[in-house]
Amino acid sequence: MSMMYRLAIDVGTTNIKFNIFENYKIKESLEMRVDTYYGDLGKVYQSPERILQQIKRGIKNLTQKGYEIEEVIFSTAMHSIMPIFEEPREEELLIWSDRQAKDFVKTFKQEEKALEFYKKTGTPIHEMSPLMKIAHFKNKGWFSDVKEWIGLKEYLVEAFTGKKVVDYSTASATGLFNIHTKKWDEEILDFAGITQNQLAKLVDTDVYYPITKKQAEAVFLSEEVKVYVGASDGCLASYACYLANGTVNTLTVGTSGAVRKLTKEIELDDEGQTFCYYLTKDYWVVGGASNNGGQVLEWANKMFYSDKTIYKELDHIIKEAPIGSNGIQFLPYITGERAPLWDGDIEGSFSGLTLANKKEDLLRSIIEGVFFNLRLIGDLVSLEPRDVSVSGGLFEEPILTTLAADIFGKNCIQSHYSEPNFGSICLIEKPTSYILSEHKRVFFNEENHKLYNKSYARFAKTVKTEL
């Protein structure tokens, strides 16, 4: 009898990751780059058709290797939205970093409804939100002939199953979904100028449908394959960390960054600074996302190096510049910011510079600034007093994992199973025990943590009182 496998597909904003699983163990991995396009007025979008074709190529690549797949499950990035018109046009999927609604958001945030809408939906009021994009377009009088509004999850599930549905998790990051009733919110839809008929049917994250005959034949899958709707990438990363490592706290730093906590109940911030998204009937994910993760270090790399990379110099930087960067403070907001400030126009800055400072002091302050900002988000989220599971490209550098542990004052756990695709597989069937043997633990240094606390207190005060 042939071995049957599960395929999890995570479609992020920069990469598509495929993992074949056998009994919760990764058997095969594949990765593809996703192209992003930029237009006028802050427009940032991707081609859903191209993403679909990439996914089909990836599945064919795996089936042609002999893997007999019985279940497929999708994870997608949050906050994508696109209009579907009565008359077909080229499809453009707006992603979270699209900034067309930024001026509309600035005005709307002054209204009482802004906080009311946040408390209904758990989605912060920001230009990343599909609600804000749609409301902005309505305010401009654009897209009056739109038949439907859908995100990438709806697009992919319909392509593979013929069903136009979206899971509660992905929907809860749109700003249109009431997390208390688990329905599209009528008041918010009216504000945005749309109706329920223009949105997909809502389903839970463990719902599945049979694959269509057309798609099964196209990618060499059996017509018996089940396609699970799945959840959003950030929520699934939290779920994966919990089931793989036993911790509810997660810190992810790639190009951007996020701090999350898995909870069993809805948790909202009085000022709307954190998100709260649905995962399963038992779990919610509370957290905050930062624009300024690894891309800040990439910016520093271009500024300071021409023949080497900042990553190769990390040991030298940490050795030459002490904790606190000899008095330099760096606010890392070079691309605006989501949590904790939710201000797309805020700027980064240095302070505390003197003639005595060296290049290494500046570089260390940049690194510390990124992690201080993430700790600020962690404080807003009220992380549990236990370990934190870390993932993302930045933590491929051991010294940055150690630095994160010392700044947060928490032991950091790393695992190959801290990614959304493992969380997806666990939605289908939850493992009976944690996969604790598959991880590495980095312990924080108490003395270093005390030293970082002094610089962090200054950073937090600056952010709270001067920005």
URVEN-V506794 format. One record per pair of residues at least 4 apart in sequence whose C-alpha atoms are under 6 Angstrom apart, sorted by the first residue. I is the first residue (numbers start at 1). J is the second residue. Records with the same first field share a line. If there is no record, write none. Layout:
I = J ; J
This chain:
4 = 68 ; 69
5 = 21 ; 22 ; 69 ; 70
6 = 20 ; 21 ; 69 ; 70 ; 71
7 = 19 ; 20 ; 72
8 = 18 ; 19 ; 72 ; 73 ; 421
9 = 17 ; 18 ; 74
10 = 16 ; 17 ; 75 ; 76
11 = 16 ; 76
12 = 16 ; 76 ; 77
14 = 34
15 = 32 ; 33 ; 34
16 = 31 ; 32
17 = 30 ; 31
18 = 29 ; 30
19 = 28 ; 29
20 = 26 ; 27 ; 28
21 = 25 ; 26 ; 27
36 = 45 ; 46
37 = 44 ; 45 ; 46
38 = 43 ; 44
39 = 43
41 = 100
42 = 98 ; 99 ; 100
43 = 98 ; 100
44 = 94 ; 98
45 = 92 ; 93 ; 94 ; 95
46 = 92 ; 93
47 = 92
60 = 64 ; 219
63 = 67
70 = 225
71 = 225 ; 226 ; 227
72 = 227
73 = 227 ; 228 ; 230
74 = 230
75 = 230 ; 231 ; 232 ; 233
76 = 232 ; 233
77 = 232 ; 233
79 = 96 ; 129 ; 130 ; 173 ; 174
80 = 94 ; 95 ; 151
81 = 93 ; 94 ; 130 ; 150 ; 151
82 = 93 ; 94 ; 149 ; 150
83 = 146 ; 148 ; 149
84 = 146 ; 147 ; 148
85 = 146 ; 147
86 = 147
96 = 128
97 = 128
99 = 127
101 = 127 ; 133 ; 136
102 = 127
104 = 136
105 = 109
109 = 114
113 = 117
118 = 122 ; 123 ; 124
120 = 178
121 = 175 ; 177 ; 178 ; 179
122 = 275 ; 276
123 = 173 ; 175 ; 275
124 = 272
127 = 132
129 = 174
130 = 174
131 = 175 ; 176
132 = 136
135 = 192
137 = 142
138 = 142
148 = 198
149 = 198 ; 199
150 = 154
154 = 164 ; 165 ; 166
157 = 161
158 = 162 ; 163 ; 164
160 = 211 ; 212 ; 215
161 = 211 ; 212
164 = 200
165 = 200 ; 201 ; 202
166 = 200 ; 202
167 = 202 ; 203 ; 204 ; 205
168 = 172 ; 204
169 = 231 ; 232 ; 278 ; 279
170 = 231 ; 232
171 = 177
172 = 177 ; 277
176 = 184 ; 185
177 = 183 ; 184 ; 185
178 = 182 ; 183 ; 184 ; 185
189 = 194 ; 195
205 = 230 ; 231
207 = 228 ; 229
208 = 227 ; 228 ; 229
209 = 226 ; 227
210 = 225 ; 226 ; 227
211 = 225
213 = 223
216 = 220 ; 221 ; 222 ; 223
233 = 420
235 = 285
236 = 240 ; 420 ; 423
237 = 419 ; 420
239 = 423
240 = 244 ; 418 ; 422 ; 423
241 = 245 ; 418
242 = 246 ; 247 ; 248
243 = 434
244 = 417 ; 434 ; 435
245 = 436
248 = 261 ; 262
249 = 260 ; 261 ; 388
250 = 259 ; 260 ; 388 ; 389 ; 390
251 = 258 ; 259 ; 390
252 = 257 ; 258 ; 390 ; 391 ; 392
253 = 257 ; 293 ; 392 ; 394
254 = 294 ; 392 ; 393 ; 394
255 = 293 ; 294 ; 295
256 = 290 ; 291 ; 292 ; 293
257 = 289 ; 290 ; 293
258 = 288 ; 289 ; 290
259 = 287 ; 288 ; 378
260 = 286 ; 287
261 = 285 ; 286
262 = 284 ; 285
263 = 283 ; 284
264 = 282 ; 283 ; 284
269 = 273 ; 274
273 = 340
274 = 287 ; 288
275 = 286 ; 287
276 = 285 ; 286
277 = 284 ; 285
278 = 284
279 = 283 ; 284
287 = 381
288 = 339 ; 377
289 = 339
290 = 338 ; 339
291 = 337
292 = 296
301 = 305 ; 310
317 = 321 ; 360
321 = 325 ; 360 ; 361
324 = 455
325 = 361 ; 364 ; 365
327 = 352
328 = 351 ; 352 ; 353
329 = 350 ; 351 ; 365
330 = 349 ; 350 ; 365 ; 366 ; 369
331 = 348 ; 349 ; 369
332 = 348 ; 369 ; 370
333 = 337 ; 347 ; 348
334 = 347 ; 348
336 = 344 ; 345 ; 346 ; 347
337 = 342 ; 343 ; 344
338 = 342
340 = 377
365 = 369
368 = 372
378 = 383
387 = 410 ; 411 ; 412
388 = 412
389 = 412 ; 413
390 = 413 ; 414
395 = 401
404 = 408
405 = 409 ; 410 ; 411 ; 412 ; 444
406 = 444 ; 445 ; 448 ; 449
407 = 449 ; 452
409 = 444 ; 449
410 = 444
411 = 442 ; 443 ; 444
412 = 441 ; 442
413 = 440 ; 441
414 = 439 ; 440
415 = 439
417 = 422
426 = 430
452 = 456
453 = 457
461 = 465
462 = 466
463 = 467
